[in-house]
Amino acid sequence: MQQTTEEDVQRSKAKQDLKSIFLLVSIIMGFCFLFNTNVTFGWDYKIIIVYTCTTQFAFMISKLLSYKGINSYCCFAILESALLITYLLGIVYNNEISAININFISYALLILQFVILAITVLISRQSVESDAQDQSKQIQEILVAAIKSVGSLQIVFLSLKWSQQINWGWMQTLVIVWFILGTMTLIEVCLIFDLILKCCNNELQNKKLLIFGGAWVNIVLVGFIIDIGLTFLGLGLLLDYNIGQINLFGFITTIVYYFFQILFYFKNQEELIQFFNLSEAQQQVRPSEQPNEQITLKERIKEIHRISISKVPQFMVKLSATYFRKQEINENQKNQNELGSSQDKKFRSISYSDVKKQKEIKKSPSQDLEEDLTKKFDQLLSSPRIKLEVSESMAPELSSRGQYKQNVLCLVCYEKESNMINQPCGHGGFCQECSQQLLSKSNYCMLCRKPVTHTLLVQGVENRESLVEVVGIYQGGQKQG
């Protein structure tokens, strides 16, 4: 039931995203249509002003409804829309009633947009611990704020041109428009290459759906580039060289493209929703369950970084029922190991005969003391610290060595042999199945609550109860090496 609800939520969000894109296409195509009709057929320019003010007012209302309360973004949205509407109405007042200086409004709008961009970037930098979906939303907000800032700069250039404070031609004044169209063209080239690679990749999952959705995204972006480009190119050529045929082509292209988008949208709405739903599912990253303290950047790097096999200890010394540490290797043992593999530093197991030969090497006083302490630990641990209720099926297995059997059983399930050790803390006493289940829920050690970067699979060494040999390495549930 819960899974069905999550799927419904994802589908609803994908449907809402598709509607938002279609609404954006409709608004831009409507602006291009009215602009081209004004140039080609002489429609009143005030229709464009009313249309732009209405869409901006509707955008402001939708923004206010999306916010849960009054905050800085809400105030900025109101001020931004108010300044833009005031600027558009100032153009009408300047042309129809009396000449006024509207440059200061464009300056205020530009400053406001850069302030919004700076605040958006700062907020996104502070929220480092957010998941992938929130980060994607923050990137979209930064891009939108950057585009608005660049658009405000274009409005400033237009104001300076209207007030004759700069002597540029109209094609030069629209330099920001050409910059945006050039950037969109580069993005479109990258999307085309990405679509070609998807078509050539036979191992791609959901290939048909991804190709269909990618083609639709390319169609939308190409329509933006062609229609907006023809509209402003016609405007610049008309004002500079009195050439008005380009806007006629723009008028026809806008109508044809928008009708094509309407048919494509309603005919393939279900496939487009599935494409958005698939893209949303690929972006989602399952957040790891963590304790209250936040993971530091160093711990994140440890979790991502693969374990170097050469740094893994070959033997571990058992100091208690749940604690193991790396066995120290003296210089003679290092020399013998280096003779066998001077270039190969990867993990390799050591046979029991090699261990026996190493025992014959003369020991230093510190090693004798260390071995003596290890034996004392073994004697201390020989007495059971807890009572284990054993079923009748396990009773035959526990004979005279019942205490030893109790020590090697997993402290979670008390059924299988404990053969896993967490690293770098060195706590063990778990079987392989229980260790994987614990680490799948949390990347922290069950005993000391320290981060676990990897686990060691060990086996006992004959006649050495306090020594275990590392035979495998696991990271993220996968065996390494």
For each residue, the residues with C-beta under 8 A, 3 or more apart:
1: 4 5
2: 5 6
3: 6 7
4: 1 7 8
5: 1 2 8 9
6: 2 3 9 10
7: 3 4 10 11
8: 4 5 11 12
9: 5 6 12 13
10: 6 7 13 14 277 280 281
11: 7 8 14 15 273 277
12: 8 9 15 16
13: 9 10 16 17 276 280
14: 10 11 17 18 273 274 276 277 280
15: 11 12 18 19 273 276
16: 12 13 19 20
17: 13 14 20 21 276
18: 14 15 21 22 265 269 272 273 276
19: 15 16 22 23
20: 16 17 23 24
21: 17 18 24 25 220
22: 18 19 25 26 261 265
23: 19 20 26 27
24: 20 21 27 28
25: 21 22 28 29 220 223 224 258 261
26: 22 23 29 30 258
27: 23 24 30 31 55
28: 24 25 31 32 224 227 228
29: 25 26 32 33 223 227 254 257 258 261
30: 26 27 33 34 51 55
31: 27 28 34 35 48 51 52
32: 28 29 35 36 227 228 230 231 250 254
33: 29 30 36 37 251 254 255 258
34: 30 31 37 38 43 47 48 51
35: 31 32 38 39 48 231 235 247
36: 32 33 39 40 230 231 234 247 248 250 251 254
37: 33 34 40 41 43 251
38: 34 35 41 42 43 44 45 47 48
39: 35 36 234 235 238 244 247
40: 36 37 244 247 248 251
41: 37 38
42: 38
43: 34 37 38 47
44: 38 47
45: 38 48 49
46: 49 50 92
47: 34 38 43 44 50 51
48: 31 34 35 38 45 51 52
49: 45 46 52 53 88 89 91 92
50: 46 47 53 54
51: 30 31 34 47 48 54 55
52: 31 48 49 55 56 88
53: 49 50 56 57 85 88 89
54: 50 51 57 58
55: 27 30 51 52 58 59
56: 52 53 59 60 81 84 85
57: 53 54 60 61 81 85
58: 54 55 61 62
59: 55 56 62 63 81
60: 56 57 63 64 77 78 80 81
61: 57 58 64 65
62: 58 59 65 66
63: 59 60 66 67 74 77
64: 60 61 67 74 77 78
65: 61 62
66: 62 63
67: 63 64 70 71 73 74
68:
69: 74
70: 67 74 75
71: 67 74 75
72: 75 76 119
73: 67 76 77
74: 63 64 67 69 70 71 77 78
75: 70 71 72 78 79
76: 72 73 79 80 112 115 116 119
77: 60 63 64 73 74 80 81
78: 60 64 74 75 81 82
79: 75 76 82 83 112
80: 60 76 77 83 84 109 112 113 116 148
81: 56 57 59 60 77 78 84 85
82: 78 79 85 86
83: 79 80 86 87 105 108 109 112
84: 56 80 81 87 88 109
85: 53 56 57 81 82 88 89
86: 82 83 89 90 105
87: 83 84 90 91 102 105 106 109 155
88: 49 52 53 84 85 91 92
89: 49 53 85 86 92 93
90: 86 87 93 94 100 102 105
91: 49 87 88 94 95 102
92: 46 49 88 89 95 96
93: 89 90 96 97 98 100
94: 90 91 97 98 99 100 102 162
95: 91 92
96: 92 93
97: 93 94
98: 93 94
99: 94
100: 90 93 94
101: 104 163
102: 87 90 91 94 105 106 159
103: 106 107 156 159 160 163 165
104: 101 107 108
105: 83 86 87 90 102 108 109 159
106: 87 102 103 109 110 152 155 156 158 159
107: 103 104 110 111 156
108: 83 104 105 111 112
109: 80 83 84 87 105 106 112 113 152 155
110: 106 107 113 114 149 152 153 155 156
111: 107 108 114 115
112: 76 79 80 83 108 109 115 116 152
113: 80 109 110 116 117 145 148 149 151 152
114: 110 111 117 118 149 152
115: 76 111 112 118 119
116: 76 80 112 113 119 120 145 148 149
117: 113 114 120 121 142 145 146 148 149
118: 114 115 121 122
119: 72 76 115 116 122 123
120: 116 117 123 124 138 141 142 145
121: 117 118 124 125 142
122: 118 119 125 126
123: 119 120 126 127 138
124: 120 121 127 135 138 139 141 142
125: 121 122 128
126: 122 123
127: 123 124 130 134 138
128: 125
129: 294 295
130: 127 134 135 138
131: 134 135 284 285 287
132: 135 136 283 284 285
133: 136 137 280 283 284 285
134: 127 130 131 137 138
135: 124 130 131 132 138 139
136: 132 133 139 140 283
137: 133 134 140 141
138: 120 123 124 127 130 134 135 141 142
139: 124 135 136 142 143
140: 136 137 143 144
141: 120 124 137 138 144 145
142: 117 120 121 124 138 139 145 146
143: 139 140 146 147
144: 140 141 147 148
145: 113 116 117 120 141 142 148 149
146: 117 142 143 149 150
147: 143 144 150 151 180
148: 80 113 116 117 144 145 151 152
149: 110 113 114 116 117 145 146 152 153
150: 146 147 153 154 176 179 180
151: 113 147 148 154 155 176 180
152: 106 109 110 112 113 114 148 149 155 156
153: 110 149 150 156 157 176
154: 150 151 157 158 174 176 177
155: 87 106 109 110 151 152 158 159
156: 103 106 107 110 152 153 159 160
157: 153 154 160 161 166 168 173 174 175 176
158: 106 154 155 161 162 173
159: 102 103 105 106 155 156 162 163
160: 103 156 157 163 165 166
161: 157 158 164 165 166 168 170 173
162: 94 158 159
163: 101 103 159 160
164: 161 167
165: 103 160 161
166: 157 160 161 173
167: 164
168: 157 161 172 173
169: 172 173 236 240
170: 161 173 174 235 236 239 240
171: 174 236 237 240
172: 168 169 175
173: 157 158 161 166 168 169 170
174: 154 157 170 171 177 178 232 235 236
175: 157 172 178 179
176: 150 151 153 154 157 179 180
177: 154 174 180 181 228 232
178: 174 175 181 182
179: 150 175 176 182 183
180: 147 150 151 176 177 183 184
181: 177 178 184 185 225 228 229
182: 178 179 185 186
183: 179 180 186 187
184: 180 181 187 188 221 224 225
185: 181 182 188 189 225
186: 182 183 189 190
187: 183 184 190 191 221
188: 184 185 191 192 218 221 222 225
189: 185 186 192 193
190: 186 187 193 194
191: 187 188 194 195 214 217 218 221
192: 188 189 195 196 218
193: 189 190 196 197
194: 190 191 197 198 214
195: 191 192 198 199 211 214 215 218
196: 192 193 199 200
197: 193 194 200 201
198: 194 195 201 204 207 210 211 214
199: 195 196 211
200: 196 197
201: 197 198 204 207
202: 207
203:
204: 198 201 207 210
205:
206: 209 210 278
207: 198 201 202 204 210 211
208: 211 212
209: 206 212 213 271 274 275 278
210: 198 204 206 207 213 214 275 278
211: 195 198 199 207 208 214 215
212: 208 209 215 216 268 271 275
213: 209 210 216 217 271 272 275 276 278 279
214: 191 194 195 198 210 211 217 218
215: 195 211 212 218 219
216: 212 213 219 220 264 268 272 275
217: 191 213 214 220 221
218: 188 191 192 195 214 215 221 222
219: 215 216 222 223 261 264
220: 21 25 216 217 223 224 261
221: 184 187 188 191 217 218 224 225
222: 188 218 219 225 226
223: 25 29 219 220 226 227 257 261
224: 25 28 184 220 221 227 228
225: 181 184 185 188 221 222 228 229
226: 222 223 229 230 253 257
227: 28 29 32 223 224 230 231 250 253 254 257
228: 28 32 177 181 224 225 231 232
229: 181 225 226 232 233
230: 32 36 226 227 233 234 246 247 249 250 253
231: 32 35 36 227 228 234 235 247 250 254
232: 174 177 228 229 235 236
233: 229 230 236 237 246 250
234: 36 39 230 231 237 238 243 244 245 246 247 248 249 250
235: 35 39 170 174 231 232 238 239 247
236: 169 170 171 174 232 233 239 240
237: 171 233 234 240 241 243 244 246
238: 39 234 235 241 242 243 244 246 247
239: 170 235 236
240: 169 170 171 236 237
241: 237 238
242: 238
243: 234 237 238 246
244: 39 40 234 237 238 247 248
245: 234 248 249
246: 230 233 234 237 238 243 249 250
247: 35 36 39 40 230 231 234 235 238 244 250 251
248: 36 40 234 244 245 251 252
249: 230 234 245 246 252 253
250: 32 36 227 230 231 233 234 246 247 253 254
251: 33 36 37 40 247 248 254 255
252: 248 249 255 256
253: 226 227 230 249 250 256 257
254: 29 32 33 36 227 231 250 251 257 258
255: 33 251 252 258 259
256: 252 253 259 260
257: 29 223 226 227 253 254 260 261
258: 25 26 29 33 254 255 261 262
259: 255 256 262 263
260: 256 257 263 264
261: 22 25 29 219 220 223 257 258 264 265
262: 258 259 265 266
263: 259 260 266 267
264: 216 219 260 261 267 268
265: 18 22 261 262 268 269 272
266: 262 263 269
267: 263 264
268: 212 216 264 265 271 272
269: 18 265 266 272 273
270: 273 274
271: 209 212 213 268 274 275
272: 18 213 216 265 268 269 275 276
273: 11 14 15 18 269 270 276 277
274: 14 209 270 271 277 278
275: 209 210 212 213 216 271 272 278 279
276: 13 14 15 17 18 213 272 273 279 280
277: 10 11 14 273 274 280 281
278: 206 209 210 213 274 275 281 282
279: 213 275 276 282 283
280: 10 13 14 133 276 277 283 284
281: 10 277 278 284
282: 278 279
283: 132 133 136 279 280
284: 131 132 133 280 281
285: 131 132 133
286:
287: 131
288: 442 443
289: 441 442
290: 293 294 295 442 443 444
291: 442 444 449
292:
293: 290
294: 129 290
295: 129 290 299 300 303 451
296: 299 300
297: 300 301
298: 301 302
299: 295 296 302 303 451
300: 295 296 297 303 304
301: 297 298 304 305
302: 298 299 305 451 453
303: 295 299 300 443 451 453
304: 300 301
305: 301 302 453
306: 475 480
307: 311 312 453 454 473 475 480
308: 311 312
309: 312 345 346 347 473 480 481
310: 345 346 347
311: 307 308
312: 307 308 309 347 456 470 473
313: 316 326 327 456 470
314: 327 347 348 349 350 469 470
315: 326 327 350 461 467 468 469 470
316: 313 324 325 326 327 421 426 456 458 467 468 469 470
317: 324 325 326 327 374 466 467
318: 323 324 377 465 466 467 468
319: 323 324 325 374 377 466
320: 323 377 381
321: 381 385 407 411 429
322: 411 427 428 429 447
323: 318 319 320 426 427 428
324: 316 317 318 319 421 426 427 428 458 468
325: 316 317 319 426
326: 313 315 316 317 426
327: 313 314 315 316 317 467
328: 370
329: 333 334 337
330: 333 334 361 364 367
331: 334 335
332: 335 336 361
333: 329 330 336 337 358 361
334: 329 330 331 337 338
335: 331 332 338 339
336: 332 333 339 340 358
337: 329 333 334 340 341
338: 334 335 341 342
339: 335 336 342
340: 336 337
341: 337 338 344 345 348
342: 338 339
343:
344: 341 348
345: 309 310 341
346: 309 310 481
347: 309 310 312 314 470 473 481
348: 314 341 344
349: 314 469 471
350: 314 315 354 355 469
351: 354 355
352: 355 356 461 462
353: 356 357
354: 350 351 357 358
355: 350 351 352 358 359 461 464
356: 352 353 359 360
357: 353 354 360 361
358: 333 336 354 355 361
359: 355 356
360: 356 357
361: 330 332 333 357 358
362:
363: 367 368 371
364: 330 367 368
365: 368 369
366: 369 370
367: 330 363 364 370 371
368: 363 364 365 371 372
369: 365 366 372 373
370: 328 366 367 373 374
371: 363 367 368 374 375
372: 368 369 375 376
373: 369 370 376 377
374: 317 319 370 371 377 378 466
375: 371 372 378 379 466
376: 372 373 379 380
377: 318 319 320 373 374 380 381 466
378: 374 375 381 382 465 466
379: 375 376 382
380: 376 377 383
381: 320 321 377 378 407
382: 378 379 403 404
383: 380 403
384: 387 388 403 406 407
385: 321
386: 406
387: 384
388: 384 406 409 414
389:
390: 394 395 398
391: 394 395
392: 395
393:
394: 390 391 397 398
395: 390 391 392 398
396: 399
397: 394 405
398: 390 394 395 401 402 405 406
399: 396 402
400:
401: 398 404 405
402: 398 399 405 406
403: 382 383 384 406 407
404: 382 401 407 408 465
405: 397 398 401 402 408 409
406: 384 386 388 398 402 403 409
407: 321 381 384 403 404
408: 404 405 417 418 460
409: 388 405 406 414 415 416 417 418
410: 413 414 415 416 417 418 429 430 431 434
411: 321 322 414 418 429 430
412: 430 431 434 438
413: 410 416 431 433 434
414: 388 409 410 411
415: 409 410 431
416: 409 410 413 431 432 433 434
417: 408 409 410 431
418: 408 409 410 411 428 429 430 431
419: 431 432 457 458 459
420: 428 430 431 432 434 435 455 456 457 458 474
421: 316 324 426 427 428 455 456 458 468
422: 425 426 427 428 435 445 452 455
423: 426 452 453 454 455 456
424: 450 453
425: 422 445 447 448 450 452
426: 316 323 324 325 326 421 422 423
427: 322 323 324 421 422 445 446 447 448
428: 322 323 324 418 420 421 422 458
429: 321 322 410 411 418
430: 410 411 412 418 420 434 435 438 446
431: 410 412 413 415 416 417 418 419 420 434 435
432: 416 419 420 435 436 457
433: 413 416 436 437
434: 410 412 413 416 420 430 431 437 438
435: 420 422 430 431 432 438 439 455 474
436: 432 433 439 440 474 477
437: 433 434 440 441
438: 412 430 434 435 441 442 446
439: 435 436 442 443 452 455 477
440: 436 437 477
441: 289 437 438
442: 288 289 290 291 438 439
443: 288 290 303 439 451 452
444: 290 291 449 450 451 452
445: 422 425 427 448 449 450 451 452
446: 427 430 438
447: 322 425 427
448: 425 427 445
449: 291 444 445
450: 424 425 444 445
451: 295 299 302 303 443 444 445
452: 422 423 425 439 443 444 445 455
453: 302 303 305 307 423 424 475
454: 307 423 473 474 475 480
455: 420 421 422 423 435 439 452 473 474 475
456: 312 313 316 420 421 423 470 472 473 474
457: 419 420 432 470 471 472 473 474
458: 316 324 419 420 421 428 468 469 470 471
459: 419 468 469 471
460: 408 464 465 467 468 469
461: 315 352 355 464 467 468 469
462: 352
463:
464: 355 460 461 467
465: 318 378 404 460
466: 317 318 319 374 375 377 378
467: 315 316 317 318 327 460 461 464
468: 315 316 318 324 421 458 459 460 461
469: 314 315 316 349 350 458 459 460 461
470: 312 313 314 315 316 347 456 457 458 473
471: 349 457 458 459
472: 456 457 479 481
473: 307 309 312 347 454 455 456 457 470 479 480 481
474: 420 435 436 454 455 456 457 477 478 479 480
475: 306 307 453 454 455 478 480
476:
477: 436 439 440 474
478: 474 475
479: 472 473 474
480: 306 307 309 454 473 474 475
481: 309 346 347 472 473
